[in-house]
Amino acid sequence: MLIAAGSSSADEIEADGVNYSGVRINGFANGYVSFRLATGDTQSARIDKISLLKISRGSLFTDFNQAERFVASGEPARAVSRYRRMFYTSDSFWSDLLAARLCRATDEAGQFGRATGYFIRVAQGKFSGPASAVYLMPKSVPKQRNAKAARALEQLSGVIGQLPEGPARSLLLVYRYQVLRSIGDHRADAEAKRLEAVTIDESIGTDEVYGMLLSAMRSALRQEASIQLLVGIDHAIRACPESRLPDFLLLKGDALLSRAQTRKDLIRASWPYLRVVTHFPDDPRAADGLIAAAGVLKRMESFDKAKSLLTECLNRPNLTEPQRRRAEDALAQLHTSEHG
């Protein structure tokens, strides 16, 4: 029942295109597999970046090594049964590592229901946990509701209902929203409202997670610009990766603008838009900030300032065609309003 250290034979790992031979796999925690080099130094590789593992410790790992070769050769479905045989006889960090490899194999094989089950297992693992699961979110989500999607959603809801507040629950909540949204389920809107002020712990705060949260908050805003949503947006602005910061600033401007009733409210709504322009001048999303801020100024009847922002936008070198059309349309409408 136990996978012990065994012999001193050398293991092998391929990660990020680099092959490490003559190593010793000695741990899996918080998303990283650690291994000892022949020099005695310890190194680690993120679980989703590992393309191949080979464990040279006798017949105990025969199934595992064969499964790894099947996945590497593009035959993930053939790997699943071999991983599973070893999964049921493993302990310590190996059990969590096998769950992670099963999540990858079932996802690549299009076995979405199973992949979701192993994703949940990794998120709750003693050694793996949500910091590992965040890199293994299944991608084989169906395009419409079917038996696989229904089974996955049932698993997610059952576990979420039992978990306390924390990174694992937050990760599964965000992922459940993504599944509902991907299959076009009408419950996605209600789920989006539940995510308005969800706490994203640093351990799961990847660009992908914040991208899903952004989508949920946009959906929530279309329903209602609540105070709770503004609190959630502010939390995301403080904690999200820099790559997502312009998106959340634009979203905050949209939320403030939808609640604006006075001139002071309008001025406050313009600030997040202009922060994108000021702090991310070379980012393509700065053009969106300029167009949105010009719209606020138009509502305030500050036509010259609005015109100046739109002109600045149209002179940007990295302007996309959709942005150019929006800016030109806004400028035309501005002329109409100014002389109407």
N, C-alpha and C positions, 0 to 999 in steps of 0.2 A: 504493500500500500504506500510505501514511502519512496520518494525520489531523493536519495541521499547524494552526498558529494561524489561518491564512487571513486573511480580512478583519477589519476592526475593527467589524463589525456587532454590535449589541447582542443578548445572550442574554436569556432569561427563565426564572425559576424560581418555582414555587409550593411553599411549605413551611409546614406547620402553619397552613394557611388564609390565609397572607400571600403576596401576589404581589410579586415583585421584578422589575421590568422595567428595561431599559437596563443590564444587568449583564454581566459577563464570567466565565464558568465557567473556572476556572484550575487546578483540582486535585481529587483524590479520595484521601483517606487516612484510615485508622483510623475508618471509619464516617461520615466527614463530607465533603460536597462543598463546596469553597470557591469563592467568587466575589467579584469586585471590583465595588463599587458605582460609580456615576457620579461620586461624590465622591472616589474613589480609595481609600476604606476597604475593608478585606477582611472578609467575613462568611462564615459556614458554616452548613450545614443537615445534620442527620442523614439518612442515606440512606433510612431507612424513613419519614421524615416528609415526603419530597418527593413531591408528587402529580403534578407536571408539570415537565418540562424542555423548553425550546425553544432550540435552538442555531441562531443566524442566521449561518452561515458558508458560504453557497453550497450547491451541490447535494450535497456530500459528506454532509450531514446530513438529506437529504430522507427517507430511510427511517427514521432515528431519530425525527424529529419526527412522522412519520405514526404510528409505533408508539406514541409517547407519547400521541397523541390517541386512538388505539384503546383503550389501557388506561384513560385518563381517562373515556371514554364507555362503559365496561363491556364492551369487546370484546377482552379480553386475548389470546385465541387468535389473532386476526388480527394482533396485534402481533409475535408470535414470529418469523415468517419475516423480517420487516423488521429487527428487532433483529439476527437471526443474519447477515443479509447484511453488515451493517456490522461486526459482531463479528469476522468473519474478515478484515477489511481494516483493522483498527485497531491502534494500539500505544499505548505510554505508559500514562497512567492511564485513558485512554478504554477500553481493553480490559477493565480491571477494572470500570469503571463500567457498561459494556454487560453484563458478566456479572451484575452486581447487578440491572440492570433486567430481564434475561432471567429471573433467579431469581424476581423479583416476578411477571412476566407469566405464566410457566409455572405458578407456584403458583396464581395467581388463575384460570387456565384449567383447573385440576384435573389438570395434567400432572405428577403427583407424581414419577415417575422422572426426568424432565428437570429439574424444579425442584431435586431433590436433587443432580443432577450439577452444576448451576450454583452451588448452595450450596457444594459442595465446592470448585469453581473459585474462588469468592470467598474462601473461607477460606484458600486457598493463594496468593492473588494478591499480587504484589509491593507494590502500592499499597493494596489493600483489606485483605486479611488477616483473621484471626479477629475482630478488633475491628469489622469491617464485617459479616462473616457472622453474628455473634451477633444482629443486628437483622433478619436475613432468613431465619431458620429456617422452612422450608416448613410451612404449616398444613394443606395438603390431604392429610394422612396418611389412608390408607384405614382403614376400621373393621375390616377383616379382611384376612388375608393374600391377596394376589393378585399378578398379574404385575408390577404397578407397584411394590408393596412389595418383592417379591423382587429386582427390578432395583436398587432404591434400596439395599437392604441389601447386595447384592453390591458395589455401588460403594463404599459406606462401608467395608466390611471390607477391600477391596483397598487403599484409600488409608490407612486406619488402620494396617494392617500395615507400611506403608513409612515412616510419619512418626515422627520422633523425639519424645521427650517435649517438651511445650510446649503453648501455648494452643490451637493448631489441632487437635492430637490430642485434647486434653481436650474441646474443643467437639464434635468429631465423635463421641467416645465417649458423651457425654451425649445427644447427638441420636440416636445409634443405639439407646440404651436406650429413649428415648421412642418411637421407631418400633416397636420390638419390643413395648413395653407397649401401645401404641395398637391394634396389630393382634391382641393376645392371643396372641402367640407364646410358647411355653413356655420359650424361651431367655432371656426377660426376667429371670428370677430369677438365672440365672448371670451375666448382664450386670450386674445390680445389685450382686452381690458384687465384680465387678471395679471398680466405682465407689466402693467403700468409702472409699478414701483418695486419690481422684483430686485433683490440685491444680487449683483454679480460679483462674487468673490474674486480676488486677484488670481487665485489658482485656476479659474476657468475663464478668465477674461481675455479670450482670444479675439482676433479680428472676426472670425466666423461667428462666434457667439454674439458679439455686439452687432454684427450684420443682421442676424435673426431678430435680436431685440429691437433694432431700428425698424425693421419691417413691422413688428408687432406694435410699436409705438405709433408708427404712421397710421396703421389701421385704427388704433385707439383714438387718435386725433380726428380721424374722419367721423368717428361716432360722437365724441365730445372732448373738448379741451378742458379736462378737469384739473383741479389743483393737484390731485395725486399724480397725474401724468407729468405736470411740470416738475414736481419733486423727483420723479423718476428720471426725467431728462437731465436735470441738474446733477443727479448722482452719476449718470452715464458720462456726462461731460467731464466730471472730475476723475473718473476711473478708466474710461475707454482708451484703447490704443490711439495714438496720434492719427493713424490712418483713417479713423472713424470720426474724429473730432469735428471736422467741417460739416459732416452729415448731421450730427446731433445739434450743432449750433444753428444750422438752417432749420431743423425741426423745432428748436426752441423759439426761433423767430416766428415760425408759422403758428405755434401754439399761442404765443403772446398776442399775435395779430388777430387770431380768431376770437380772443377774449377782449380785445381793445374796445373801449367805449369813449375814452377821452383823448385829447391831444397828447397828454402825458403818457397814456398807455401806448399810443402809436410810436412815440419817441422811444420808449422802452423796447418795443417790438423790433425797432430797426437796429438796435445795438448788436444782437447776435449775428445778424446778417453782415454788418460792417466788421465784426470781429473776424469773420472768415476772410474778408478782403484784406484786413490789416495783418493778420497773423499767418495767412496762407496765400500770399500774393501770387505765387506761381502755380497754385493748384487750380485745375480746371473748374472746381466748384466755387472759386472766387467770383466767377461770372454769374453764377446763380445768386450769390449774395448781393451783387450789384443790382441785378434785375429786381430782386425782392425788395431791397432797400429803396429803390426808385419807386416801386409800387406804393410803399408806405408814404414816401414824400408826396406822391401824387394825391393820396387821400388827404394829406395835410395842406394841399394846394401850394406846396413849395415847388412849383413847376421848373424853375431854373435849376435848382439843385438836383431834381430828379433827372432832368435832361443831361446834366453834367455826368451823373453816374452811368446813364445809358450810353452816352458817348464814350466814356472810359471803357465800358464793357465792349462796345463794338470795335474798339481799337486794340483789344487784347489779341496777342499772337496765337494763343492756343484755344481760341473760341471754336466750339463745335457748331455745326450747321443748325441743329435744333436751338441752341442758345442764341445764335445770330438771329434766327427768325423770331424768337421770343422778344429779344431786345428791340428789333426793328418794329415789331407790332406794338410793343409798349411805347416806343418813341412816337409812332403814328397816332396812337390813342392819346398820348400826352399833348400833342399839337392840337388835336380835336378838342380836348378838355380845356386847354389854355385859351383857345379862340372861340369856344362855343358859347 
